[in-house]
Amino acid sequence: MDEKGNTGLPMRLINLREERNWSKTEVARKLGFSSMQRYANYEYGTNEPDATMLKRIANLYAVSVDFLVGNTVDRHGHVPSWATERDKNDLKKYLSENWDSMTYGGDELTNEEKQQLRVAMETIFWKRHKHQ
């Protein structure tokens, strides 16, 4: 952990990959690498991805770049600095309470779709709220 209490990019990459039961080779392929080693070096902490690659990795895992680099502790929370505790709790409570019952047209959403929906809802909420 760093001085802010974050686990750092390598550990976040490992956790995200393992949550999906993906191998390093599979992630490397999804990112368009010809070999696993380039991605593995990100997890080992021997190399760091550039800004473009961070965006690609964030998109792959449906998280924010801020989460990957440790600027937010909660990957689902992408909370702006101006948000009050009430703001954080209201939206977080709603999403948490409805996480397992999210469907579209009667079809249950996959975990990846749920994560994308969570990010989209939070983005809409924060933009709307900030301009009130």
Secondary structure, 3 states (H helix, E strand, C coil): CCCCCCCHHHHHHHHHHHHCCCCHHHHHHHCCCCCHHHHHHHHHCCCCCCHHHHHHHHHHHCCCHHHHHCCCCCCCCCCCCCCCHHHHHHHHHHHHHHHHHCEECCEECCHHHHHHHHHHHHHHHHHHHHCC
